[in-house]
Amino acid sequence: MSDNVAHPALEPITLDFWMNQLMFGAFPYIALSVFIIGSIVRFDREQYSWRTGSSQLLRRKQLMWGSNLFHLGILFLLLGHTVGLLTPHSIYSHVITAEAKQLLAIVAGSIAGVVCLVGLVILMHRRFLDPRIRRTSTFSDNAILVILFVQLVLGLVTVPFSLSHADASVMLRLSSWAQGILTFQPGVAHYVKGLDWPYQVHLLLGMTIFLLFPFTRLVHMLSAPIWYLNRKGWQVVRTARPDMTPPSEIPTSIPSEQFR
């Protein structure tokens, strides 16, 4: 047999192979490293910038509706993605099948995605079309809203593609990729290779959001004041000094005898 014949089990090293390894094998670790280290450095060196930059005094009612809808949807999506992608199949298979889990994720994720998107559109309308709010907005404020909007739309675009894979094969591949990244397994990028473009772009943009996270207002997500739930209530009480005359004993008029 000639030595030039490639082994059938070996994948030829092409430009597509290296691009896939770079985007889904190396880039996730770059994004996570910047996310962790950048957030720590910003909290340590720029604590006064660790805020949302609220503009609630302007169009408060619109802000209330948009913010509540957006945060309700995004928190549900974050929880769903975390549990759905990082829970091994061997654990939840005792309770639910992969096909049923995918259908549940599609229905619940679609509802949460639409709610989140409606809230985000309200926030974007308020920030981009109100001249006063637009003047107080930074480039990063506007850019992160647009990026989140594109990410939400991409997530909803994947729904018809997921419905066409009723066997949950794509969901299992995505879960294997995410779990492999966090457990430092080599060669996990091959799980993503060949997937439909909305999945790949959705993953890349999601990792880009992690990369940009420490440099935007999104850092306020790490400052949820959960310690307030266990804090005892207190009340400031002002007491009079002992050497001071009580108000009831202060004379309202001066006797005329003092001027004689």
C-alpha positions in Angstrom: 0.0 0.0 0.0 1.3 3.4 -0.9 2.3 5.7 2.0 0.5 8.6 0.4 -2.9 7.0 1.1 -4.6 8.8 4.0 -6.0 6.7 6.8 -9.9 6.8 6.6 -10.2 7.6 10.3 -8.0 10.7 10.0 -9.8 14.0 9.1 -7.9 16.0 6.5 -6.5 19.2 7.8 -8.0 22.0 5.8 -8.8 25.6 6.3 -12.3 24.8 7.4 -10.8 22.4 10.0 -8.6 25.2 11.5 -11.4 27.8 11.4 -13.7 25.4 13.2 -11.0 24.7 15.8 -10.3 28.4 16.3 -14.0 29.5 16.6 -15.3 26.6 18.7 -12.2 25.2 20.3 -10.0 28.2 21.2 -12.3 31.2 21.2 -14.5 29.9 24.0 -11.5 29.8 26.4 -10.4 33.3 25.2 -13.9 34.7 25.9 -14.2 33.0 29.3 -10.8 34.2 30.4 -11.5 37.8 29.5 -14.9 37.5 31.1 -13.4 36.3 34.5 -10.2 38.3 34.6 -11.7 41.4 33.1 -14.6 41.4 35.6 -12.3 41.0 38.6 -9.9 43.8 37.4 -12.8 46.2 36.7 -14.4 45.5 40.1 -11.0 46.1 41.8 -9.9 49.2 39.9 -13.1 50.8 38.6 -15.8 50.2 41.2 -17.5 53.6 40.5 -18.1 52.4 36.9 -19.7 49.2 38.2 -23.3 50.3 37.6 -26.1 50.3 35.0 -26.1 54.1 34.3 -29.8 54.3 34.9 -31.9 57.0 33.2 -35.1 56.1 35.1 -36.1 59.8 35.6 -36.9 60.0 31.9 -39.8 58.0 30.4 -40.1 56.0 33.6 -43.3 54.1 32.7 -41.7 52.9 29.4 -38.6 51.9 31.3 -40.6 49.9 33.8 -42.4 47.9 31.1 -39.3 47.3 29.0 -36.9 46.5 31.8 -39.3 44.1 33.6 -40.1 42.2 30.4 -36.4 42.1 29.3 -35.1 41.0 32.7 -37.8 38.4 33.1 -37.1 36.8 29.7 -33.3 37.0 29.9 -33.1 35.5 33.3 -35.3 32.6 32.2 -33.2 32.1 29.1 -29.9 32.2 31.0 -31.2 29.6 33.5 -32.6 27.4 30.7 -29.4 27.5 28.7 -27.2 26.8 31.7 -29.3 23.8 33.0 -30.1 22.5 29.5 -26.6 22.6 28.1 -24.6 21.6 31.2 -26.8 18.8 32.6 -25.4 15.5 31.4 -27.8 13.3 29.4 -27.2 10.4 31.8 -28.7 12.4 34.6 -32.0 13.8 33.1 -32.6 10.6 31.0 -34.1 9.0 34.2 -36.8 11.7 34.2 -37.3 12.8 30.7 -36.3 11.7 27.2 -34.0 13.8 25.0 -36.8 14.4 22.5 -39.2 15.6 25.2 -36.5 17.8 26.7 -35.8 19.4 23.4 -39.6 20.1 22.8 -39.8 21.6 26.3 -36.8 23.8 25.6 -38.3 24.9 22.3 -41.6 25.9 23.7 -40.4 27.5 27.0 -37.4 29.2 25.2 -39.6 30.6 22.5 -42.0 32.2 25.0 -39.1 33.6 27.1 -37.3 34.8 23.9 -40.4 36.7 22.6 -41.0 38.3 26.0 -37.3 39.3 26.3 -37.3 40.6 22.7 -40.4 42.7 23.3 -38.9 44.3 26.4 -35.6 44.9 24.5 -37.4 46.6 21.6 -39.1 48.9 24.1 -35.8 49.8 25.7 -34.2 50.4 22.3 -37.0 52.6 21.2 -36.7 54.6 24.4 -32.9 54.9 24.3 -32.5 55.6 20.5 -35.5 57.9 19.9 -35.6 60.1 23.0 -33.0 62.9 22.4 -32.4 63.4 26.1 -31.6 59.7 26.8 -29.6 59.4 23.6 -27.3 62.2 24.8 -26.6 60.5 28.0 -25.9 57.1 26.3 -22.4 55.8 25.6 -21.3 53.9 22.6 -21.1 50.7 24.6 -24.7 51.2 25.9 -26.1 51.4 22.4 -23.8 48.6 21.0 -24.7 46.0 23.6 -28.4 46.6 23.0 -28.0 46.0 19.3 -25.8 42.9 20.0 -28.4 41.5 22.4 -31.2 42.1 19.9 -29.3 40.2 17.1 -28.6 37.4 19.6 -32.2 37.1 20.5 -33.3 37.1 16.9 -30.8 34.4 16.1 -32.0 32.3 19.0 -35.6 32.5 17.7 -34.4 31.7 14.2 -32.9 28.4 15.4 -36.4 27.2 16.5 -37.6 26.0 13.1 -34.2 24.2 12.6 -34.6 22.5 15.9 -38.1 21.3 15.0 -36.7 19.7 11.9 -34.4 17.6 14.1 -37.0 15.8 16.2 -34.5 13.2 17.3 -32.7 15.8 19.5 -29.4 15.0 17.8 -28.4 18.6 17.5 -29.3 19.4 21.1 -27.1 16.5 22.3 -24.2 17.7 20.1 -24.5 21.2 21.5 -24.6 19.9 25.1 -21.6 17.7 24.5 -19.7 20.7 23.1 -20.6 23.0 26.1 -19.8 20.3 28.7 -16.5 19.5 26.9 -15.4 23.1 27.0 -16.0 23.4 30.7 -14.2 20.1 31.4 -11.3 20.9 29.1 -11.9 18.0 26.8 -9.7 18.1 23.6 -11.3 18.1 20.2 -14.8 19.2 21.2 -15.0 21.6 18.3 -16.0 18.7 16.0 -19.4 18.6 17.8 -20.3 21.9 16.2 -18.9 21.3 12.8 -21.5 20.9 10.1 -24.4 22.4 12.1 -26.7 24.9 10.4 -25.4 28.4 10.3 -27.9 29.9 12.9 -26.5 27.6 15.6 -22.9 28.5 14.8 -23.5 32.2 14.6 -25.6 32.1 17.8 -22.7 30.4 19.6 -20.1 32.8 18.3 -22.1 35.9 19.2 -22.9 34.4 22.6 -19.2 34.0 23.3 -18.6 37.5 22.0 -21.0 38.8 24.6 -18.9 37.0 27.3 -15.8 38.7 25.8 -17.4 42.2 25.9 -19.1 41.6 29.3 -16.5 43.3 31.6 -16.4 46.4 29.4 -20.1 47.2 29.4 -23.0 47.8 31.8 -23.7 44.1 31.8 -21.4 43.8 34.8 -24.3 44.8 37.1 -25.6 41.2 36.6 -22.9 40.1 39.0 -24.0 42.5 41.7 -27.4 41.1 42.6 -27.9 42.2 46.3 -29.0 38.8 47.5 -27.6 39.6 51.0 -30.4 42.0 51.5 -32.8 39.1 51.9 -31.2 38.1 55.2 -30.5 41.6 56.5 -32.4 42.7 59.6 -34.4 45.9 59.4 -33.2 49.0 61.2 -34.5 52.5 61.8 -32.6 55.7 62.5 -33.9 57.5 65.6 -32.8 61.0 66.6 -32.7 61.6 70.4 -32.1 65.0 72.2 -28.8 65.6 74.0 -29.1 65.4 77.8 -27.7 68.9 78.3 -30.1 70.5 75.9 -33.3 72.2 77.1 -36.4 70.3 76.0 -38.5 72.2 73.5 -41.5 72.3 75.9 -39.4 74.3 78.5 -38.1 77.0 76.1 -39.9 80.3 76.9 -41.9 81.8 74.2 -41.5 85.4 75.5 -38.9 87.2 77.6 -40.1 88.8 80.8 -40.0 92.6 80.8 -38.2 92.6 84.2 -34.9 91.4 82.5 -34.7 94.8 80.6 -35.0 97.0 83.8 
